[in-house]
């Protein structure tokens, strides 16, 4: 997790650098853009972790129809979580 945080911080700083030409890293606008991008990266990682939980949720049971409904619900949940990052 520590490595992920460092990676996201670097990516956020690089993003701010490329989107705020002629600004110093201490400028408020640069810092705000970096912080916003860092938060986006963290949220994306959390969404993906949640979606992977849904991927692992599979119901096995004696009634095929019930099993299919549960598994479709898990897949719908996973897709909805991932879709939140697309908007």
C-alpha positions as CSV (number, residue, x, y, z in Angstrom):
1,X,0.0,0.0,0.0
2,X,2.8,2.4,0.8
3,X,4.3,1.8,-2.7
4,X,0.9,2.6,-4.2
5,X,0.6,5.9,-2.3
6,X,4.1,6.9,-3.5
7,X,3.2,5.9,-7.1
8,X,-0.1,7.9,-7.0
9,X,1.7,10.9,-5.5
10,X,4.3,10.9,-8.3
11,X,1.6,10.4,-11.0
12,X,-0.4,13.3,-9.5
13,X,2.6,15.6,-9.5
14,X,3.5,14.7,-13.1
15,X,-0.1,15.3,-14.1
16,X,-0.1,18.7,-12.4
17,X,3.3,19.5,-14.1
18,X,1.9,18.7,-17.6
19,X,-1.4,20.6,-17.0
20,X,0.0,23.8,-15.4
21,X,2.7,25.1,-17.7
22,X,4.8,27.9,-16.3
23,X,3.8,27.3,-12.7
24,X,5.9,26.5,-9.8
25,X,5.1,23.4,-7.7
26,X,4.2,25.6,-4.7
27,X,1.5,27.6,-6.6
28,X,-2.0,27.0,-5.2
29,X,-3.4,26.1,-8.6
30,X,-0.7,23.5,-9.1
31,X,-1.2,22.1,-5.6
32,X,-5.0,21.9,-6.1
33,X,-4.7,20.1,-9.4
34,X,-2.2,17.7,-7.9
35,X,-4.4,17.0,-4.9
36,X,-7.5,16.5,-7.1
37,X,-5.6,14.0,-9.3
38,X,-4.3,12.1,-6.3
39,X,-7.8,11.8,-4.9
40,X,-9.0,10.5,-8.3
41,X,-6.3,7.9,-8.4
42,X,-7.1,6.7,-4.9
43,X,-10.8,6.5,-5.7
44,X,-10.1,4.6,-8.9
45,X,-8.1,2.0,-7.0
46,X,-10.8,1.6,-4.3
47,X,-13.5,1.2,-7.0
48,X,-11.4,-1.5,-8.7
49,X,-10.8,-3.3,-5.4
50,X,-14.6,-3.3,-4.7
51,X,-15.3,-4.5,-8.2
52,X,-12.8,-7.4,-7.7
53,X,-14.7,-8.4,-4.6
54,X,-17.9,-8.7,-6.8
55,X,-15.9,-10.8,-9.3
56,X,-15.1,-13.3,-6.5
57,X,-18.7,-13.5,-5.3
58,X,-20.2,-16.5,-7.0
59,X,-23.1,-18.4,-5.7
60,X,-23.3,-22.1,-6.1
61,X,-26.5,-23.8,-5.1
62,X,-29.0,-26.5,-5.8
63,X,-31.4,-24.2,-7.7
64,X,-29.9,-23.0,-11.0
65,X,-32.3,-20.1,-11.4
66,X,-31.5,-18.6,-8.0
67,X,-27.8,-19.1,-8.7
68,X,-28.0,-17.3,-12.0
69,X,-29.9,-14.4,-10.4
70,X,-27.3,-14.0,-7.7
71,X,-24.4,-14.2,-10.1
72,X,-26.1,-11.6,-12.4
73,X,-26.6,-9.3,-9.4
74,X,-22.9,-9.6,-8.5
75,X,-21.9,-8.9,-12.1
76,X,-24.3,-5.9,-12.3
77,X,-22.8,-4.6,-9.0
78,X,-19.3,-4.9,-10.4
79,X,-20.2,-3.2,-13.6
80,X,-21.9,-0.3,-11.8
81,X,-18.9,0.2,-9.6
82,X,-16.5,0.3,-12.6
83,X,-18.9,2.6,-14.5
84,X,-18.7,5.2,-11.7
85,X,-15.1,5.9,-12.8
86,X,-16.1,6.4,-16.4
87,X,-18.2,9.6,-15.9
